[in-house]
Amino acid sequence: MATMLDVSRKAGVAKSTVSRVLSGTAKISEETKQLVLKAVEELNYRPNVLAQSLSKQETNTIGLVIPHGSSTSQYLGLLIEICQELADKAGKFLMITQVSDEENGGVNSIRALVDRRCDAVLYYNNSFFDQYNINGDTLSDLIDELPVPLVVMNCYLPRHPNHCVWYDHVYGARIPVDYLIQQGHTKIAYIAGPLSQRTAQLRLQGYEDALNDAGIELDSSLIVEGDRYSSGGFSACNQLLQRKAEFTALCCFNDLTAVGALHALQENHIAVPEQVSLIGFDNDAVLDYLTDRDFCSAFCTCLCHACDEFVAG
């Protein structure tokens, strides 16, 4: 394997000159620069990244902590791709690790990446499972303590608003409900996500806030807890129907829940959207495979997709 000394000898320049050319830290004549680059190419020289990191006290590595089992999540898979693309453009190496199931697994994973000399760490705070969900105060304390920047996704940190990227689930969840109200609906049922989880709680709050602001009395019989999957939406919708709850519109925690609810409505011979308007949430790719006109008119995409009319985001 060629060394920097080999490059300097082949180019006929000092080793320090090779170092300055490769690092771009000093002004070098174009002729000398081309001699060095030609020697690098001919010798297939690869810089010693570890040695560079020791001398510069940085590794050009960004750590990313994601929940265990993220490979099965379309959303997190896309998130990883975007992080990788942005890291590549910035000339950084992305080091990815998954949170273990151990107690304090999230905090331990962040510290492990810092110990491996990552220049910065990204942490996805998953609200679906307690072992992956670090409370905001702990994350804020970590930001104060760690020697490198920590940026948290999916969690708002009042103490460190510039260190977090988050989505306003309350506001987002009320948009489709507001739309249904504008269309004249007053009996709007809601299938929530698992209410032990922060995201589901916030989205339910958005539904309740929309009704309250419109002066529509909240009817607890129109709310049923489901899960994040189509099977849960199917079961939850059937619970509503078994209660003989009267509703003209149904808003769901996410698109998969709405797919299951649609199946339940169809099995009970309830036409969508003619009898019940149906709205999901998240713009899930599963909607690309529902090509029938009645299916497509049922779901939320960017904002909402209901009452056989699309509302652009």
C-alpha positions as CSV (number, residue, x, y, z in Angstrom):
1,M,0.0,0.0,0.0
2,A,1.4,3.4,-1.0
3,T,2.3,5.9,1.6
4,M,2.4,9.7,1.5
5,L,6.2,9.4,1.4
6,D,5.9,7.3,-1.8
7,V,3.7,10.0,-3.3
8,S,6.2,12.7,-2.4
9,R,9.1,10.8,-4.0
10,K,7.2,10.1,-7.2
11,A,6.0,13.7,-7.5
12,G,9.5,15.0,-6.6
13,V,8.1,17.2,-3.8
14,A,8.4,17.3,0.0
15,K,6.0,15.1,2.0
16,S,4.6,18.3,3.6
17,T,3.7,19.6,0.2
18,V,1.7,16.4,-0.5
19,S,-0.1,16.9,2.8
20,R,-1.0,20.5,1.9
21,V,-2.2,19.6,-1.5
22,L,-4.5,16.8,-0.2
23,S,-5.8,18.9,2.7
24,G,-6.1,22.1,0.7
25,T,-4.7,24.0,3.6
26,A,-2.2,26.2,1.7
27,K,-1.8,27.8,-1.6
28,I,0.1,25.5,-4.0
29,S,1.1,26.2,-7.6
30,E,-1.1,24.5,-10.1
31,E,1.9,22.7,-11.6
32,T,2.9,21.2,-8.2
33,K,-0.7,20.3,-7.5
34,Q,-1.1,18.4,-10.7
35,L,2.2,16.5,-10.1
36,V,1.0,15.4,-6.7
37,L,-2.5,14.4,-7.9
38,K,-1.0,12.4,-10.8
39,A,1.3,10.6,-8.4
40,V,-1.7,9.9,-6.1
41,E,-3.6,8.4,-9.0
42,E,-0.8,6.3,-10.3
43,L,0.1,4.9,-6.9
44,N,-3.6,4.5,-6.0
45,Y,-2.8,6.3,-2.7
46,R,-5.5,6.4,0.0
47,P,-5.1,8.8,2.9
48,N,-5.0,7.3,6.4
49,V,-8.3,8.5,7.7
50,L,-7.4,7.5,11.3
51,A,-4.2,9.5,11.2
52,Q,-6.0,12.5,9.7
53,S,-8.7,12.4,12.4
54,L,-6.1,12.3,15.2
55,S,-4.2,15.3,13.8
56,K,-7.3,17.3,13.1
57,Q,-9.2,16.1,16.2
58,E,-12.2,15.3,14.0
59,T,-13.3,12.2,12.0
60,N,-15.8,13.7,9.5
61,T,-18.2,11.1,10.9
62,I,-21.8,11.8,11.8
63,G,-23.6,9.2,14.0
64,L,-27.3,8.3,13.5
65,V,-29.3,6.5,16.2
66,I,-32.5,4.8,15.0
67,P,-35.0,2.5,16.8
68,H,-34.4,-1.2,16.6
69,G,-36.3,-2.8,13.7
70,S,-36.2,0.3,11.6
71,S,-35.5,-1.7,8.5
72,T,-39.2,-2.6,8.4
73,S,-40.4,1.0,8.6
74,Q,-40.8,2.8,5.3
75,Y,-40.7,6.2,7.0
76,L,-37.4,5.5,8.8
77,G,-35.9,3.8,5.8
78,L,-36.5,7.0,3.8
79,L,-35.1,9.0,6.7
80,I,-31.9,7.0,6.6
81,E,-31.6,7.5,2.8
82,I,-31.9,11.2,3.2
83,C,-29.4,11.4,6.0
84,Q,-27.0,9.3,3.9
85,E,-27.5,11.5,0.9
86,L,-26.8,14.7,2.8
87,A,-23.8,13.2,4.6
88,D,-22.3,12.2,1.2
89,K,-22.8,15.7,-0.2
90,A,-21.1,17.2,2.8
91,G,-18.2,14.7,2.5
92,K,-19.1,13.0,5.8
93,F,-19.3,9.4,6.7
94,L,-22.6,8.3,8.3
95,M,-22.3,5.8,11.1
96,I,-25.7,4.2,11.9
97,T,-26.6,2.2,15.0
98,Q,-29.9,0.9,16.4
99,V,-31.1,1.4,19.9
100,S,-30.8,-1.8,22.0
101,D,-33.6,-3.1,24.1
102,E,-31.6,-2.6,27.3
103,E,-32.6,0.0,29.9
104,N,-31.4,3.4,28.9
105,G,-30.6,2.0,25.5
106,G,-31.1,5.3,23.7
107,V,-28.7,7.3,26.0
108,N,-26.2,4.4,25.8
109,S,-26.3,4.4,22.0
110,I,-25.7,8.2,21.8
111,R,-22.7,7.9,24.2
112,A,-21.4,4.9,22.2
113,L,-21.2,7.0,19.0
114,V,-19.6,9.9,20.9
115,D,-17.0,7.5,22.3
116,R,-16.3,6.4,18.7
117,R,-15.3,10.0,18.0
118,C,-18.3,11.0,15.9
119,D,-18.2,14.8,15.2
120,A,-22.0,15.0,15.8
121,V,-24.9,12.7,16.6
122,L,-28.5,12.5,15.3
123,Y,-31.0,10.8,17.5
124,Y,-34.5,9.7,16.3
125,N,-36.7,9.8,19.4
126,N,-39.3,7.1,18.8
127,S,-42.5,7.6,20.8
128,F,-43.9,4.1,20.0
129,F,-41.7,2.2,22.5
130,D,-40.6,3.4,25.9
131,Q,-37.0,2.0,25.6
132,Y,-36.5,4.2,22.5
133,N,-38.2,7.3,23.9
134,I,-35.9,9.6,26.0
135,N,-37.7,12.4,27.8
136,G,-36.9,16.0,26.7
137,D,-35.1,17.0,29.9
138,T,-32.7,14.1,29.6
139,L,-32.0,14.9,26.0
140,S,-31.5,18.6,26.9
141,D,-29.1,17.6,29.7
142,L,-27.1,15.4,27.1
143,I,-26.9,18.4,24.8
144,D,-25.4,20.5,27.6
145,E,-23.0,17.7,28.6
146,L,-21.7,16.1,25.4
147,P,-18.5,17.4,23.8
148,V,-20.1,17.2,20.3
149,P,-23.5,18.5,18.9
150,L,-26.6,16.3,19.4
151,V,-29.6,16.9,17.2
152,V,-32.9,15.2,18.2
153,M,-35.6,14.3,15.7
154,N,-39.3,13.8,16.6
155,C,-39.1,15.7,19.9
156,Y,-39.4,19.4,20.7
157,L,-36.9,20.7,23.2
158,P,-37.8,24.1,24.7
159,R,-34.4,24.5,26.2
160,H,-32.7,23.7,22.9
161,P,-35.0,24.6,20.0
162,N,-32.0,24.8,17.6
163,H,-31.1,21.2,18.4
164,C,-34.4,19.5,17.5
165,V,-36.4,18.8,14.4
166,W,-40.0,18.0,15.1
167,Y,-43.4,17.8,13.7
168,D,-46.5,19.5,15.2
169,H,-48.8,16.5,15.5
170,V,-51.5,18.5,17.1
171,Y,-51.7,21.0,14.3
172,G,-51.2,18.4,11.6
173,A,-53.9,16.1,13.0
174,R,-56.5,18.9,13.2
175,I,-56.2,19.9,9.5
176,P,-58.3,17.0,8.1
177,V,-60.8,17.4,10.9
178,D,-61.1,21.1,10.1
179,Y,-61.6,20.2,6.5
180,L,-64.4,17.8,7.3
181,I,-66.1,20.4,9.4
182,Q,-65.9,22.9,6.5
183,Q,-67.7,20.3,4.4
184,G,-70.6,20.3,6.9
185,H,-69.7,17.3,8.9
186,T,-70.6,17.5,12.7
187,K,-70.6,13.8,13.5
188,I,-66.9,12.9,13.0
189,A,-65.6,9.7,14.5
190,Y,-62.0,9.1,15.3
191,I,-59.8,6.0,15.4
192,A,-56.8,6.9,17.6
193,G,-53.4,5.2,17.7
194,P,-52.2,3.5,20.9
195,L,-52.9,6.1,23.5
196,S,-50.0,5.1,25.7
197,Q,-47.8,6.7,23.0
198,R,-47.1,10.4,22.7
199,T,-47.8,10.8,19.0
200,A,-51.2,9.2,19.4
201,Q,-52.0,11.4,22.3
202,L,-51.0,14.6,20.4
203,R,-53.0,13.6,17.3
204,L,-56.1,12.9,19.4
205,Q,-55.7,16.3,20.9
206,G,-55.7,17.8,17.4
207,Y,-59.0,16.1,16.7
208,E,-60.5,17.3,20.0
209,D,-59.2,20.9,19.5
210,A,-60.7,21.1,16.0
211,L,-64.1,20.0,17.4
212,N,-63.9,22.4,20.3
213,D,-63.0,25.4,18.3
214,A,-65.9,24.7,15.9
215,G,-68.3,24.5,18.9
216,I,-69.0,20.8,18.3
217,E,-69.5,18.8,21.5
218,L,-67.1,16.0,22.0
219,D,-68.8,12.6,21.9
220,S,-66.6,9.9,23.5
221,S,-68.6,7.2,21.9
222,L,-67.2,8.3,18.5
223,I,-63.6,7.7,19.7
224,V,-62.0,4.3,19.7
225,E,-58.4,3.3,20.3
226,G,-56.6,1.3,17.6
227,D,-53.0,0.6,16.7
228,R,-50.7,1.7,13.9
229,Y,-51.7,-1.1,11.5
230,S,-54.6,-1.9,9.1
231,S,-55.7,-4.8,11.3
232,G,-56.2,-2.4,14.2
233,G,-58.1,0.0,11.9
234,F,-60.4,-2.8,10.8
235,S,-61.1,-3.9,14.4
236,A,-61.6,-0.3,15.7
237,C,-64.0,0.6,12.9
238,N,-66.0,-2.5,13.6
239,Q,-66.2,-1.5,17.3
240,L,-67.7,1.8,16.2
241,L,-70.2,0.1,14.0
242,Q,-71.1,-2.4,16.8
243,R,-71.8,0.6,19.1
244,K,-74.2,1.8,16.5
245,A,-72.5,5.1,16.7
246,E,-73.8,7.6,14.2
247,F,-71.1,9.4,12.1
248,T,-70.9,10.8,8.6
249,A,-67.1,11.0,8.6
250,L,-64.2,9.0,10.0
251,C,-60.8,10.4,10.7
252,C,-57.9,7.9,11.4
253,F,-54.6,8.0,13.2
254,N,-52.7,7.1,10.0
255,D,-53.2,5.7,6.5
256,L,-52.7,2.1,7.5
257,T,-55.5,2.5,10.0
258,A,-57.7,4.1,7.4
259,V,-57.0,1.1,5.0
260,G,-58.3,-1.3,7.7
261,A,-61.3,1.0,8.4
262,L,-62.1,1.1,4.7
263,H,-62.2,-2.7,4.6
264,A,-64.6,-2.8,7.6
265,L,-66.9,-0.2,6.0
266,Q,-67.0,-2.2,2.8
267,E,-67.8,-5.4,4.6
268,N,-70.7,-3.6,6.3
269,H,-71.9,-2.3,2.9
270,I,-71.2,1.3,3.8
271,A,-70.1,3.3,0.7
272,V,-67.1,5.6,0.9
273,P,-67.3,8.5,0.3
274,E,-71.1,8.5,-0.4
275,Q,-72.2,7.5,3.1
276,V,-69.0,8.1,5.1
277,S,-66.1,10.3,4.3
278,L,-62.8,8.7,5.4
279,I,-59.5,10.4,6.1
280,G,-56.1,8.9,7.0
281,F,-52.8,10.6,7.8
282,D,-49.1,10.3,6.8
283,N,-49.2,10.0,3.0
284,D,-48.2,6.3,3.2
285,A,-47.0,4.7,0.0
286,V,-49.7,2.0,0.5
287,L,-52.1,4.5,-1.0
288,D,-50.3,4.2,-4.4
289,Y,-51.7,0.7,-4.7
290,L,-55.3,1.8,-4.1
291,T,-56.3,2.8,-7.6
292,D,-60.0,2.5,-7.5
293,R,-61.7,5.9,-7.6
294,D,-63.6,5.3,-4.3
295,F,-60.5,4.2,-2.6
296,C,-58.5,7.2,-3.8
297,S,-61.2,9.6,-2.7
298,A,-61.0,8.3,0.8
299,F,-57.6,9.1,2.1
300,C,-55.4,11.9,3.4
301,T,-52.3,12.6,1.4
302,C,-50.4,15.8,2.2
303,L,-53.2,17.4,4.0
304,C,-56.4,15.5,3.4
305,H,-58.2,13.6,0.7
306,A,-61.9,13.3,1.5
307,C,-65.4,13.9,0.3
308,D,-64.3,12.9,-3.2
309,E,-62.2,16.1,-3.4
310,F,-58.4,16.6,-3.1
311,V,-57.1,19.4,-1.1
312,A,-53.5,20.3,-2.1
313,G,-50.9,20.9,0.6
